[in-house]
């Protein structure tokens, strides 16, 4: 098996939570730009707890790549302003 080296983080993105398992503190977020759904895991070290999240909730997040592919992390409530 070949393990890919981690790639740099992608800038912040807006999205919506489409599936959530609070007991296991993970779920899927769908980027508003139409990209593929990404898995996220809430580890307690970030700005939100699993109990603070809900399906359909607007969030913004960073994207990191590991051996399994893209992962959403650093989730925070609300969409970022697209600017003027």
N, C-alpha and C positions, 0 to 999 in steps of 0.2 A: 504494500500500500504506500502510495506517495502522499506525503504531508505537505500541503502548500504553506508557504510562509505567510504570515499575516500581512494584509495590505493596509495602507493608511486609512484613517477614518474619513468618511465623506461628510460634508457639511450638514448642518441641521436641516431636517425635513419635517413637513407637516404630514399628519396621517390620522387614521381613525382605528380604534381597537375593534377588531372583528370577531375575536374569540378570546376567552379568558378562563383560566383555571386558577382561582384564587388560592385554593389549598396547596397547589404546587408552585404558585407564584410565577406562572408564565402564561404566554398567550401569543396572539398574532396581531400585527398592526398592518393596515393597508395604506401605503403612501398615497397622498392626494394627487401626485403627479401621474398616477396610473401604473406605477411599477408593481412588481410582484409582492405579495404579502411576505412579511418578515417575522420571524420569531423574536420574542423578547423575554427576558427573565428579570424579575424584580428581586434584587439581592439584599435590599434593606439599606444599602450604602448610598443609593441615589436619592433623588428628590421626591419620590413617591413610594408608597407602600401598596401592596396588592389590594388591600381593602379600600384604597382610595380610587381604584380604577373600575371602569364599567364598560361593557360592550356598547359601542356607538359613541364613546367619548372621544372628543378631539384632543390630540396630543401632538407634541413635537419631539423629535428624537435625533440622535446621531446614528450613523451606520458604521459598523465595524465588520471586517471580514476575517473569518478564521477557516480552519480546515473543512468545516461543514458548509460554508457559504456566508452570505450576508446576515448580520444580526442587528436588530434595533436595540440600542441601549441609551442610557441617560434620558429615559422618558420623562416628560413633564406635561402637565395639563395645558390645554389650549394650543391654538395654532400661533405660529410666529407671524408677525406682520410682514407682508410681502414688500413693504416699503412704498415710497411715493411713485 
